[in-house]
Amino acid sequence: MLFLSIGAQGSSVVDLQQKLNTLRFPCGREDGFYGPATESAVIAFQKSHNIVYDGIAGPETLISLDMYTDEEIKAAKEDHPVYNALKSMTTQKVSALFSQAPVRTIDAHFPIVKEALVAHQLTDIRSVVFALSAISAVSASFNVHEEAVTRFNTSPGGLPFDLYDNRRDIGNSGHPDGERFKSRGYCIFRGRFQYEKLSTMVGIGKQLLEQPEQVMKVSMASKILAILISDQEKNIKCALLQNNLKLAYQILTKDLEGFDRFRATYRKGMLLWG
């Protein structure tokens, strides 16, 4: 088994320890036991190379250590229950997190979400559960979310979303920006600035500024969710490793709306599969 963590033993651990010592990330005796000293050396190496510092000699760490080729790592990840958790993720499993969602909706939409996550190499268990939890924060039905009128976005007797119309902090400059750039999709984001940024990141110029309703398509909502997670993957995972779910969620959404649902789903998902 290529990937190593605390408690592992054998010649592969010796190879790792030799590599760490050679690179001046001392782990002590090269005794073939992955103990606290080896874990600490791995964490130091990960921090030095801007890798998620989980203390596990996983795919990115082993590639950075130049211990295996990209092809060897890819082959090892293929059937790995943690690093390719998405491969075995089924409609039935997803349904366990979305008890209110019709199975036919998950059947129709999850393959599209899965394709987007694979495209951005978000196949490990934390990424998958995080993505599903972000969806649950805005949609119990697994349908694409569209923000509804509330007292927080619409004044008494006012036009829908008029409280967003002049929100300079999110790039809006007057009516009808509030309603045009309300939150849509599979996670929370709103405002002209975000729509413009995401349109560029998706690679479609300024189409989302001109046709913001495109985000209501499952394919577009899935792409945007995957792009947002991928863009902040390291920061999100570091927050998750510290069990700081609030920070991880805020990194993605810049908001705490829906956080309680996100937290409950993430904890349940990691309990079931993590």
CYANA upper distance limits for C-alpha pairs under 8 A (distance plus 0.5 A):
  1 MET  CA     76 ALA  CA      8.18
  2 LEU  CA     12 SER  CA      8.06
  2 LEU  CA     58 GLY  CA      8.44
  2 LEU  CA     73 ILE  CA      8.30
  2 LEU  CA     76 ALA  CA      7.28
  3 PHE  CA     56 ILE  CA      8.07
  3 PHE  CA     57 ALA  CA      6.13
  3 PHE  CA     58 GLY  CA      5.52
  3 PHE  CA     59 PRO  CA      7.55
  4 LEU  CA      8 ALA  CA      6.70
  4 LEU  CA     13 VAL  CA      7.85
  4 LEU  CA     34 TYR  CA      8.34
  4 LEU  CA     56 ILE  CA      6.55
  4 LEU  CA     57 ALA  CA      5.49
  4 LEU  CA     58 GLY  CA      7.14
  5 SER  CA     34 TYR  CA      7.09
  5 SER  CA     39 GLU  CA      7.92
  5 SER  CA     55 GLY  CA      7.53
  5 SER  CA     56 ILE  CA      5.24
  5 SER  CA     57 ALA  CA      6.65
  6 ILE  CA     34 TYR  CA      5.43
  6 ILE  CA     35 GLY  CA      5.98
  6 ILE  CA     36 PRO  CA      7.57
  6 ILE  CA     38 THR  CA      8.45
  6 ILE  CA     39 GLU  CA      6.94
  6 ILE  CA     55 GLY  CA      8.45
  6 ILE  CA     56 ILE  CA      7.89
  7 GLY  CA     33 PHE  CA      7.32
  7 GLY  CA     34 TYR  CA      5.79
  7 GLY  CA     35 GLY  CA      6.64
  8 ALA  CA     13 VAL  CA      7.59
  8 ALA  CA     33 PHE  CA      6.65
  8 ALA  CA     34 TYR  CA      5.68
  8 ALA  CA     35 GLY  CA      8.50
  9 GLN  CA     13 VAL  CA      6.47
  9 GLN  CA     32 GLY  CA      5.83
  9 GLN  CA     33 PHE  CA      5.15
  9 GLN  CA     34 TYR  CA      6.64
 10 GLY  CA     14 VAL  CA      7.14
 10 GLY  CA     32 GLY  CA      5.49
 10 GLY  CA     33 PHE  CA      7.34
 11 SER  CA     15 ASP  CA      6.78
 11 SER  CA     32 GLY  CA      6.51
 12 SER  CA     16 LEU  CA      6.81
 12 SER  CA     32 GLY  CA      7.91
 13 VAL  CA     17 GLN  CA      6.60
 13 VAL  CA     32 GLY  CA      5.34
 13 VAL  CA     33 PHE  CA      6.86
 13 VAL  CA     34 TYR  CA      6.84
 14 VAL  CA     18 GLN  CA      6.58
 14 VAL  CA     30 GLU  CA      6.00
 14 VAL  CA     31 ASP  CA      6.76
 14 VAL  CA     32 GLY  CA      4.93
 14 VAL  CA     33 PHE  CA      8.07
 15 ASP  CA     19 LYS  CA      6.70
 16 LEU  CA     20 LEU  CA      6.70
 16 LEU  CA     67 MET  CA      8.49
 17 GLN  CA     21 ASN  CA      6.63
 17 GLN  CA     27 CYS  CA      6.94
 17 GLN  CA     29 ARG  CA      8.42
 17 GLN  CA     30 GLU  CA      6.02
 17 GLN  CA     32 GLY  CA      8.11
 17 GLN  CA     38 THR  CA      7.35
 18 GLN  CA     22 THR  CA      6.52
 18 GLN  CA     30 GLU  CA      6.88
 19 LYS  CA     23 LEU  CA      6.69
 19 LYS  CA     65 LEU  CA      7.78
 20 LEU  CA     24 ARG  CA      6.76
 20 LEU  CA     25 PHE  CA      5.52
 20 LEU  CA     26 PRO  CA      6.64
 20 LEU  CA     27 CYS  CA      7.34
 20 LEU  CA     41 ALA  CA      7.51
 20 LEU  CA     42 VAL  CA      8.02
 20 LEU  CA     45 PHE  CA      8.44
 21 ASN  CA     25 PHE  CA      5.84
 21 ASN  CA     26 PRO  CA      5.14
 21 ASN  CA     27 CYS  CA      6.84
 21 ASN  CA     28 GLY  CA      8.23
 25 PHE  CA     41 ALA  CA      5.94
 25 PHE  CA     42 VAL  CA      8.20
 25 PHE  CA     44 ALA  CA      7.51
 25 PHE  CA     45 PHE  CA      7.07
 26 PRO  CA     41 ALA  CA      6.61
 27 CYS  CA     37 ALA  CA      5.62
 27 CYS  CA     38 THR  CA      5.31
 27 CYS  CA     40 SER  CA      7.94
 27 CYS  CA     41 ALA  CA      5.93
 28 GLY  CA     37 ALA  CA      7.25
 28 GLY  CA     38 THR  CA      8.07
 34 TYR  CA     38 THR  CA      6.09
 34 TYR  CA     39 GLU  CA      7.31
 35 GLY  CA     39 GLU  CA      6.74
 36 PRO  CA     40 SER  CA      6.53
 37 ALA  CA     41 ALA  CA      6.77
 38 THR  CA     42 VAL  CA      6.68
 39 GLU  CA     43 ILE  CA      6.73
 39 GLU  CA     55 GLY  CA      5.54
 39 GLU  CA     56 ILE  CA      7.59
 40 SER  CA     44 ALA  CA      6.73
 40 SER  CA     55 GLY  CA      7.21
 41 ALA  CA     45 PHE  CA      6.71
 42 VAL  CA     46 GLN  CA      6.59
 42 VAL  CA     53 TYR  CA      8.46
 42 VAL  CA     55 GLY  CA      5.92
 42 VAL  CA     56 ILE  CA      7.56
 42 VAL  CA     57 ALA  CA      7.47
 43 ILE  CA     47 LYS  CA      6.66
 43 ILE  CA     53 TYR  CA      5.67
 43 ILE  CA     54 ASP  CA      7.00
 43 ILE  CA     55 GLY  CA      5.27
 43 ILE  CA     56 ILE  CA      8.36
 44 ALA  CA     48 SER  CA      6.69
 44 ALA  CA     53 TYR  CA      8.32
 45 PHE  CA     49 HIS  CA      6.78
 46 GLN  CA     50 ASN  CA      6.52
 46 GLN  CA     51 ILE  CA      5.26
 46 GLN  CA     52 VAL  CA      6.98
 46 GLN  CA     53 TYR  CA      5.75
 46 GLN  CA     55 GLY  CA      8.32
 46 GLN  CA     61 THR  CA      7.19
 47 LYS  CA     51 ILE  CA      6.47
 47 LYS  CA     52 VAL  CA      7.80
 47 LYS  CA     53 TYR  CA      6.47
 49 HIS  CA     64 SER  CA      8.19
 51 ILE  CA     60 GLU  CA      7.71
 51 ILE  CA     61 THR  CA      7.58
 51 ILE  CA    234 LYS  CA      7.55
 52 VAL  CA    234 LYS  CA      6.05
 52 VAL  CA    235 ASN  CA      8.43
 52 VAL  CA    237 LYS  CA      7.21
 52 VAL  CA    238 CYS  CA      6.56
 53 TYR  CA    238 CYS  CA      7.49
 54 ASP  CA    238 CYS  CA      8.31
 54 ASP  CA    241 LEU  CA      7.51
 56 ILE  CA     61 THR  CA      8.41
 57 ALA  CA     61 THR  CA      6.01
 57 ALA  CA     62 LEU  CA      6.51
 58 GLY  CA     62 LEU  CA      6.52
 59 PRO  CA     63 ILE  CA      6.69
 59 PRO  CA     73 ILE  CA      6.55
 59 PRO  CA     77 LYS  CA      8.21
 60 GLU  CA     64 SER  CA      6.67
 61 THR  CA     65 LEU  CA      6.64
 62 LEU  CA     66 ASP  CA      6.72
 62 LEU  CA     67 MET  CA      6.15
 62 LEU  CA     68 TYR  CA      7.00
 63 ILE  CA     67 MET  CA      6.76
 63 ILE  CA     68 TYR  CA      6.52
 63 ILE  CA     69 THR  CA      7.29
 63 ILE  CA     70 ASP  CA      7.40
 63 ILE  CA     73 ILE  CA      8.16
 68 TYR  CA     72 GLU  CA      6.62
 68 TYR  CA     73 ILE  CA      7.11
 69 THR  CA     73 ILE  CA      6.84
 70 ASP  CA     74 LYS  CA      6.54
 71 GLU  CA     75 ALA  CA      6.68
 72 GLU  CA     76 ALA  CA      6.71
 73 ILE  CA     77 LYS  CA      6.65
 74 LYS  CA     78 GLU  CA      6.77
 75 ALA  CA     79 ASP  CA      8.47
 76 ALA  CA     80 HIS  CA      7.25
 77 LYS  CA     83 TYR  CA      6.26
 77 LYS  CA     84 ASN  CA      6.46
 78 GLU  CA     83 TYR  CA      8.49
 78 GLU  CA     84 ASN  CA      6.64
 79 ASP  CA     84 ASN  CA      6.84
 79 ASP  CA     87 LYS  CA      8.12
 80 HIS  CA     84 ASN  CA      5.85
 80 HIS  CA     85 ALA  CA      7.51
 81 PRO  CA     85 ALA  CA      5.51
 81 PRO  CA     88 SER  CA      8.41
 81 PRO  CA    125 ILE  CA      8.43
 82 VAL  CA    124 ASP  CA      5.98
 82 VAL  CA    125 ILE  CA      5.79
 82 VAL  CA    274 GLY  CA      8.18
 83 TYR  CA    123 THR  CA      6.74
 83 TYR  CA    124 ASP  CA      4.56
 83 TYR  CA    125 ILE  CA      6.95
 84 ASN  CA     88 SER  CA      8.40
 84 ASN  CA    123 THR  CA      5.48
 84 ASN  CA    124 ASP  CA      5.58
 84 ASN  CA    125 ILE  CA      7.68
 85 ALA  CA     89 MET  CA      7.02
 85 ALA  CA    123 THR  CA      6.47
 85 ALA  CA    124 ASP  CA      5.85
 85 ALA  CA    125 ILE  CA      5.67
 85 ALA  CA    128 VAL  CA      7.96
 86 LEU  CA    114 LYS  CA      7.79
 86 LEU  CA    123 THR  CA      5.58
 86 LEU  CA    124 ASP  CA      7.26
 86 LEU  CA    125 ILE  CA      7.69
 86 LEU  CA    128 VAL  CA      7.09
 87 LYS  CA    123 THR  CA      8.16
 89 MET  CA     93 LYS  CA      6.71
 89 MET  CA     94 VAL  CA      7.62
 90 THR  CA     94 VAL  CA      6.79
 91 THR  CA     95 SER  CA      6.51
 91 THR  CA    103 VAL  CA      7.78
 91 THR  CA    106 ILE  CA      6.69
 91 THR  CA    107 ASP  CA      6.46
 91 THR  CA    110 PHE  CA      7.73
 92 GLN  CA     96 ALA  CA      7.27
 92 GLN  CA    103 VAL  CA      8.49
 93 LYS  CA     97 LEU  CA      8.04
 94 VAL  CA     98 PHE  CA      7.11
 94 VAL  CA    106 ILE  CA      8.09
 95 SER  CA     99 SER  CA      6.38
 95 SER  CA    101 ALA  CA      7.67
 95 SER  CA    103 VAL  CA      7.38
 95 SER  CA    106 ILE  CA      7.81
 97 LEU  CA    265 THR  CA      6.76
 97 LEU  CA    268 LYS  CA      7.82
 97 LEU  CA    269 GLY  CA      7.37
 98 PHE  CA    136 SER  CA      7.74
 98 PHE  CA    140 ALA  CA      6.59
 98 PHE  CA    141 SER  CA      7.39
 98 PHE  CA    142 PHE  CA      7.82
 99 SER  CA    140 ALA  CA      8.36
100 GLN  CA    140 ALA  CA      6.55
100 GLN  CA    141 SER  CA      6.34
101 ALA  CA    105 THR  CA      7.29
101 ALA  CA    106 ILE  CA      7.58
101 ALA  CA    140 ALA  CA      6.72
101 ALA  CA    141 SER  CA      4.49
101 ALA  CA    142 PHE  CA      6.51
102 PRO  CA    106 ILE  CA      7.25
102 PRO  CA    141 SER  CA      7.37
103 VAL  CA    107 ASP  CA      6.51
104 ARG  CA    108 ALA  CA      6.62
105 THR  CA    109 HIS  CA      6.55
105 THR  CA    141 SER  CA      8.10
105 THR  CA    142 PHE  CA      7.15
105 THR  CA    143 ASN  CA      7.59
106 ILE  CA    110 PHE  CA      5.79
106 ILE  CA    142 PHE  CA      6.84
107 ASP  CA    111 PRO  CA      7.68
108 ALA  CA    112 ILE  CA      8.29
109 HIS  CA    113 VAL  CA      7.01
109 HIS  CA    142 PHE  CA      7.98
109 HIS  CA    143 ASN  CA      8.23
109 HIS  CA    218 VAL  CA      7.26
110 PHE  CA    114 LYS  CA      6.44
111 PRO  CA    115 GLU  CA      6.62
112 ILE  CA    116 ALA  CA      6.95
112 ILE  CA    218 VAL  CA      7.63
112 ILE  CA    219 SER  CA      6.61
112 ILE  CA    222 SER  CA      7.31
113 VAL  CA    117 LEU  CA      6.83
113 VAL  CA    218 VAL  CA      8.33
113 VAL  CA    219 SER  CA      7.87
113 VAL  CA    222 SER  CA      5.49
113 VAL  CA    223 LYS  CA      8.11
114 LYS  CA    118 VAL  CA      6.66
115 GLU  CA    119 ALA  CA      6.67
116 ALA  CA    120 HIS  CA      7.09
116 ALA  CA    222 SER  CA      6.40
116 ALA  CA    223 LYS  CA      5.85
116 ALA  CA    226 ALA  CA      6.51
117 LEU  CA    121 GLN  CA      6.63
117 LEU  CA    122 LEU  CA      5.45
117 LEU  CA    123 THR  CA      7.03
117 LEU  CA    128 VAL  CA      8.32
117 LEU  CA    222 SER  CA      8.48
117 LEU  CA    223 LYS  CA      8.39
117 LEU  CA    226 ALA  CA      6.01
118 VAL  CA    122 LEU  CA      6.29
118 VAL  CA    123 THR  CA      6.56
120 HIS  CA    226 ALA  CA      7.04
120 HIS  CA    227 ILE  CA      7.70
120 HIS  CA    230 SER  CA      7.00
122 LEU  CA    127 SER  CA      6.05
122 LEU  CA    128 VAL  CA      7.23
122 LEU  CA    226 ALA  CA      8.12
122 LEU  CA    230 SER  CA      7.78
123 THR  CA    127 SER  CA      6.93
123 THR  CA    128 VAL  CA      6.67
124 ASP  CA    128 VAL  CA      6.73
125 ILE  CA    129 VAL  CA      6.59
125 ILE  CA    273 TRP  CA      8.05
125 ILE  CA    274 GLY  CA      7.09
126 ARG  CA    130 PHE  CA      6.37
126 ARG  CA    237 LYS  CA      8.02
126 ARG  CA    270 MET  CA      8.17
126 ARG  CA    274 GLY  CA      8.16
127 SER  CA    131 ALA  CA      6.57
127 SER  CA    237 LYS  CA      8.44
128 VAL  CA    132 LEU  CA      6.75
129 VAL  CA    133 SER  CA      6.46
129 VAL  CA    266 TYR  CA      6.54
129 VAL  CA    269 GLY  CA      6.36
129 VAL  CA    270 MET  CA      7.44
130 PHE  CA    134 ALA  CA      6.63
130 PHE  CA    266 TYR  CA      6.77
131 ALA  CA    135 ILE  CA      6.91
131 ALA  CA    225 LEU  CA      7.86
131 ALA  CA    226 ALA  CA      8.18
131 ALA  CA    229 ILE  CA      8.17
132 LEU  CA    136 SER  CA      6.77
132 LEU  CA    265 THR  CA      8.43
132 LEU  CA    266 TYR  CA      8.43
133 SER  CA    137 ALA  CA      6.77
133 SER  CA    261 ARG  CA      8.17
133 SER  CA    262 PHE  CA      5.41
133 SER  CA    263 ARG  CA      7.90
133 SER  CA    265 THR  CA      5.77
133 SER  CA    266 TYR  CA      5.86
134 ALA  CA    138 VAL  CA      7.64
134 ALA  CA    186 TYR  CA      7.59
134 ALA  CA    187 CYS  CA      6.29
134 ALA  CA    249 TYR  CA      8.31
134 ALA  CA    262 PHE  CA      6.30
135 ILE  CA    139 SER  CA      6.36
135 ILE  CA    140 ALA  CA      8.38
135 ILE  CA    142 PHE  CA      7.50
135 ILE  CA    186 TYR  CA      5.49
135 ILE  CA    187 CYS  CA      6.32
135 ILE  CA    262 PHE  CA      8.49
136 SER  CA    140 ALA  CA      5.80
136 SER  CA    142 PHE  CA      7.64
136 SER  CA    261 ARG  CA      7.03
136 SER  CA    262 PHE  CA      6.69
136 SER  CA    265 THR  CA      7.53
137 ALA  CA    187 CYS  CA      7.85
137 ALA  CA    257 GLU  CA      8.46
137 ALA  CA    258 GLY  CA      5.17
137 ALA  CA    259 PHE  CA      6.93
137 ALA  CA    260 ASP  CA      8.11
137 ALA  CA    261 ARG  CA      5.49
137 ALA  CA    262 PHE  CA      5.29
138 VAL  CA    145 HIS  CA      6.52
138 VAL  CA    186 TYR  CA      7.28
138 VAL  CA    187 CYS  CA      6.74
138 VAL  CA    188 ILE  CA      7.70
138 VAL  CA    258 GLY  CA      6.82
139 SER  CA    143 ASN  CA      6.76
139 SER  CA    144 VAL  CA      7.40
139 SER  CA    145 HIS  CA      6.30
139 SER  CA    186 TYR  CA      7.99
143 ASN  CA    218 VAL  CA      8.43
144 VAL  CA    184 ARG  CA      7.72
144 VAL  CA    185 GLY  CA      5.59
144 VAL  CA    186 TYR  CA      6.22
144 VAL  CA    216 MET  CA      6.51
144 VAL  CA    217 LYS  CA      7.87
144 VAL  CA    218 VAL  CA      6.85
144 VAL  CA    221 ALA  CA      7.58
145 HIS  CA    183 SER  CA      8.34
145 HIS  CA    184 ARG  CA      5.84
145 HIS  CA    185 GLY  CA      5.58
145 HIS  CA    186 TYR  CA      6.60
145 HIS  CA    187 CYS  CA      8.26
145 HIS  CA    216 MET  CA      7.95
146 GLU  CA    182 LYS  CA      8.32
146 GLU  CA    183 SER  CA      6.66
146 GLU  CA    184 ARG  CA      4.97
146 GLU  CA    185 GLY  CA      7.14
146 GLU  CA    216 MET  CA      7.98
147 GLU  CA    182 LYS  CA      6.82
147 GLU  CA    183 SER  CA      5.72
147 GLU  CA    184 ARG  CA      6.62
149 VAL  CA    153 ASN  CA      6.93
149 VAL  CA    154 THR  CA      6.80
149 VAL  CA    160 PRO  CA      6.82
149 VAL  CA    161 PHE  CA      7.14
150 THR  CA    154 THR  CA      6.46
151 ARG  CA    155 SER  CA      6.84
151 ARG  CA    156 PRO  CA      7.99
152 PHE  CA    163 LEU  CA      7.90
153 ASN  CA    160 PRO  CA      8.03
153 ASN  CA    161 PHE  CA      5.33
153 ASN  CA    162 ASP  CA      7.08
153 ASN  CA    163 LEU  CA      5.41
153 ASN  CA    164 TYR  CA      6.62
154 THR  CA    158 GLY  CA      6.73
154 THR  CA    159 LEU  CA      7.25
154 THR  CA    160 PRO  CA      5.96
154 THR  CA    161 PHE  CA      5.12
154 THR  CA    162 ASP  CA      5.81
154 THR  CA    163 LEU  CA      5.80
154 THR  CA    164 TYR  CA      8.35
155 SER  CA    159 LEU  CA      7.95
155 SER  CA    161 PHE  CA      8.32
155 SER  CA    162 ASP  CA      7.15
155 SER  CA    163 LEU  CA      6.88
158 GLY  CA    162 ASP  CA      7.06
160 PRO  CA    178 GLY  CA      8.32
160 PRO  CA    179 GLU  CA      7.00
161 PHE  CA    165 ASP  CA      7.30
161 PHE  CA    178 GLY  CA      5.52
161 PHE  CA    179 GLU  CA      5.75
161 PHE  CA    182 LYS  CA      8.08
162 ASP  CA    166 ASN  CA      8.32
162 ASP  CA    175 HIS  CA      7.56
162 ASP  CA    176 PRO  CA      8.27
162 ASP  CA    178 GLY  CA      6.32
162 ASP  CA    179 GLU  CA      7.98
163 LEU  CA    167 ARG  CA      8.00
163 LEU  CA    178 GLY  CA      7.56
164 TYR  CA    172 ASN  CA      7.70
164 TYR  CA    177 ASP  CA      7.77
164 TYR  CA    178 GLY  CA      4.86
164 TYR  CA    179 GLU  CA      8.15
164 TYR  CA    191 GLY  CA      8.46
165 ASP  CA    172 ASN  CA      6.34
165 ASP  CA    173 SER  CA      6.86
165 ASP  CA    174 GLY  CA      5.05
165 ASP  CA    175 HIS  CA      5.61
165 ASP  CA    176 PRO  CA      6.77
165 ASP  CA    177 ASP  CA      5.67
165 ASP  CA    178 GLY  CA      4.61
165 ASP  CA    179 GLU  CA      8.07
166 ASN  CA    172 ASN  CA      5.95
166 ASN  CA    173 SER  CA      5.63
166 ASN  CA    174 GLY  CA      5.34
166 ASN  CA    175 HIS  CA      8.01
166 ASN  CA    177 ASP  CA      8.36
166 ASN  CA    178 GLY  CA      8.07
167 ARG  CA    171 GLY  CA      7.06
167 ARG  CA    172 ASN  CA      5.77
167 ARG  CA    173 SER  CA      7.52
168 ARG  CA    172 ASN  CA      5.86
168 ARG  CA    173 SER  CA      7.02
170 ILE  CA    190 ARG  CA      7.74
170 ILE  CA    191 GLY  CA      5.25
170 ILE  CA    192 ARG  CA      6.72
170 ILE  CA    193 PHE  CA      6.11
170 ILE  CA    194 GLN  CA      7.76
171 GLY  CA    191 GLY  CA      6.38
171 GLY  CA    192 ARG  CA      5.40
171 GLY  CA    193 PHE  CA      5.41
172 ASN  CA    177 ASP  CA      6.09
172 ASN  CA    178 GLY  CA      7.43
172 ASN  CA    191 GLY  CA      6.53
172 ASN  CA    192 ARG  CA      6.03
172 ASN  CA    193 PHE  CA      8.18
173 SER  CA    177 ASP  CA      7.17
174 GLY  CA    178 GLY  CA      7.96
175 HIS  CA    179 GLU  CA      8.48
176 PRO  CA    180 ARG  CA      6.61
177 ASP  CA    181 PHE  CA      6.23
177 ASP  CA    191 GLY  CA      8.03
177 ASP  CA    192 ARG  CA      7.74
178 GLY  CA    182 LYS  CA      6.44
178 GLY  CA    191 GLY  CA      7.77
180 ARG  CA    212 PRO  CA      7.11
181 PHE  CA    190 ARG  CA      6.09
181 PHE  CA    191 GLY  CA      5.40
181 PHE  CA    192 ARG  CA      6.42
181 PHE  CA    195 TYR  CA      7.57
181 PHE  CA    212 PRO  CA      7.20
182 LYS  CA    189 PHE  CA      8.23
182 LYS  CA    190 ARG  CA      5.54
182 LYS  CA    191 GLY  CA      6.91
183 SER  CA    188 ILE  CA      6.22
183 SER  CA    189 PHE  CA      5.72
183 SER  CA    190 ARG  CA      5.13
183 SER  CA    191 GLY  CA      8.34
184 ARG  CA    188 ILE  CA      7.38
184 ARG  CA    189 PHE  CA      7.63
184 ARG  CA    190 ARG  CA      8.10
184 ARG  CA    215 VAL  CA      6.75
184 ARG  CA    216 MET  CA      6.95
184 ARG  CA    221 ALA  CA      8.43
185 GLY  CA    215 VAL  CA      6.06
185 GLY  CA    216 MET  CA      6.21
185 GLY  CA    217 LYS  CA      8.32
185 GLY  CA    218 VAL  CA      8.15
185 GLY  CA    220 MET  CA      8.37
185 GLY  CA    221 ALA  CA      5.13
185 GLY  CA    222 SER  CA      8.25
185 GLY  CA    224 ILE  CA      8.49
186 TYR  CA    221 ALA  CA      5.99
186 TYR  CA    222 SER  CA      7.19
186 TYR  CA    224 ILE  CA      8.49
186 TYR  CA    225 LEU  CA      6.74
187 CYS  CA    225 LEU  CA      7.04
187 CYS  CA    253 THR  CA      7.54
188 ILE  CA    253 THR  CA      5.96
188 ILE  CA    255 ASP  CA      8.13
188 ILE  CA    257 GLU  CA      8.35
189 PHE  CA    194 GLN  CA      7.21
189 PHE  CA    253 THR  CA      6.59
189 PHE  CA    254 LYS  CA      8.31
190 ARG  CA    194 GLN  CA      6.62
190 ARG  CA    195 TYR  CA      7.57
191 GLY  CA    195 TYR  CA      6.92
192 ARG  CA    196 GLU  CA      6.57
192 ARG  CA    209 LEU  CA      7.61
193 PHE  CA    197 LYS  CA      6.65
194 GLN  CA    198 LEU  CA      6.48
195 TYR  CA    199 SER  CA      6.47
195 TYR  CA    208 LEU  CA      6.40
195 TYR  CA    209 LEU  CA      6.58
195 TYR  CA    212 PRO  CA      7.85
196 GLU  CA    200 THR  CA      6.94
196 GLU  CA    206 LYS  CA      6.67
196 GLU  CA    208 LEU  CA      7.13
196 GLU  CA    209 LEU  CA      6.44
197 LYS  CA    201 MET  CA      6.78
198 LEU  CA    202 VAL  CA      6.48
198 LEU  CA    208 LEU  CA      8.33
198 LEU  CA    224 ILE  CA      7.49
199 SER  CA    203 GLY  CA      6.80
199 SER  CA    204 ILE  CA      6.12
199 SER  CA    205 GLY  CA      6.39
199 SER  CA    206 LYS  CA      6.11
199 SER  CA    207 GLN  CA      6.85
199 SER  CA    208 LEU  CA      5.88
199 SER  CA    209 LEU  CA      8.01
200 THR  CA    204 ILE  CA      6.48
200 THR  CA    205 GLY  CA      5.74
200 THR  CA    206 LYS  CA      7.15
201 MET  CA    227 ILE  CA      7.96
202 VAL  CA    223 LYS  CA      7.81
202 VAL  CA    224 ILE  CA      7.57
202 VAL  CA    227 ILE  CA      8.12
204 ILE  CA    208 LEU  CA      8.37
206 LYS  CA    210 GLU  CA      7.15
207 GLN  CA    211 GLN  CA      6.25
207 GLN  CA    212 PRO  CA      7.95
208 LEU  CA    212 PRO  CA      4.94
208 LEU  CA    213 GLU  CA      8.06
208 LEU  CA    214 GLN  CA      7.21
208 LEU  CA    215 VAL  CA      8.12
213 GLU  CA    217 LYS  CA      8.46
214 GLN  CA    220 MET  CA      7.34
215 VAL  CA    220 MET  CA      5.86
215 VAL  CA    221 ALA  CA      5.79
216 MET  CA    220 MET  CA      7.68
216 MET  CA    221 ALA  CA      6.96
217 LYS  CA    221 ALA  CA      6.59
218 VAL  CA    222 SER  CA      6.44
219 SER  CA    223 LYS  CA      6.73
220 MET  CA    224 ILE  CA      6.65
221 ALA  CA    225 LEU  CA      6.72
222 SER  CA    226 ALA  CA      6.73
223 LYS  CA    227 ILE  CA      6.56
224 ILE  CA    228 LEU  CA      6.56
225 LEU  CA    229 ILE  CA      6.78
226 ALA  CA    230 SER  CA      6.46
227 ILE  CA    231 ASP  CA      6.42
228 LEU  CA    232 GLN  CA      7.15
228 LEU  CA    252 LEU  CA      7.03
229 ILE  CA    233 GLU  CA      5.95
229 ILE  CA    236 ILE  CA      8.16
229 ILE  CA    252 LEU  CA      7.06
232 GLN  CA    236 ILE  CA      6.50
232 GLN  CA    251 ILE  CA      7.76
232 GLN  CA    252 LEU  CA      7.86
233 GLU  CA    237 LYS  CA      6.56
234 LYS  CA    238 CYS  CA      6.60
235 ASN  CA    239 ALA  CA      6.77
235 ASN  CA    248 ALA  CA      7.97
235 ASN  CA    251 ILE  CA      8.07
236 ILE  CA    240 LEU  CA      6.74
236 ILE  CA    247 LEU  CA      8.31
236 ILE  CA    248 ALA  CA      5.28
236 ILE  CA    249 TYR  CA      8.24
236 ILE  CA    251 ILE  CA      7.07
236 ILE  CA    252 LEU  CA      8.12
237 LYS  CA    241 LEU  CA      6.56
237 LYS  CA    248 ALA  CA      7.88
238 CYS  CA    242 GLN  CA      6.92
239 ALA  CA    243 ASN  CA      6.83
239 ALA  CA    244 ASN  CA      5.62
239 ALA  CA    245 LEU  CA      7.20
239 ALA  CA    247 LEU  CA      6.73
239 ALA  CA    248 ALA  CA      5.76
240 LEU  CA    244 ASN  CA      6.08
240 LEU  CA    245 LEU  CA      6.34
240 LEU  CA    248 ALA  CA      6.67
244 ASN  CA    248 ALA  CA      6.93
245 LEU  CA    249 TYR  CA      6.58
245 LEU  CA    263 ARG  CA      7.18
246 LYS  CA    250 GLN  CA      6.67
246 LYS  CA    256 LEU  CA      8.12
246 LYS  CA    259 PHE  CA      7.69
246 LYS  CA    263 ARG  CA      8.45
247 LEU  CA    251 ILE  CA      6.60
248 ALA  CA    252 LEU  CA      7.19
249 TYR  CA    253 THR  CA      6.66
249 TYR  CA    254 LYS  CA      8.19
249 TYR  CA    255 ASP  CA      8.20
249 TYR  CA    256 LEU  CA      7.79
249 TYR  CA    259 PHE  CA      7.55
249 TYR  CA    262 PHE  CA      8.37
250 GLN  CA    254 LYS  CA      5.07
250 GLN  CA    255 ASP  CA      5.87
250 GLN  CA    256 LEU  CA      6.83
258 GLY  CA    262 PHE  CA      6.82
259 PHE  CA    263 ARG  CA      6.51
260 ASP  CA    264 ALA  CA      6.73
261 ARG  CA    265 THR  CA      6.67
262 PHE  CA    266 TYR  CA      6.54
263 ARG  CA    267 ARG  CA      6.62
264 ALA  CA    268 LYS  CA      6.71
265 THR  CA    269 GLY  CA      6.51
266 TYR  CA    270 MET  CA      6.65
267 ARG  CA    271 LEU  CA      6.55
268 LYS  CA    272 LEU  CA      6.65
269 GLY  CA    273 TRP  CA      6.53
269 GLY  CA    274 GLY  CA      7.65
270 MET  CA    274 GLY  CA      4.71
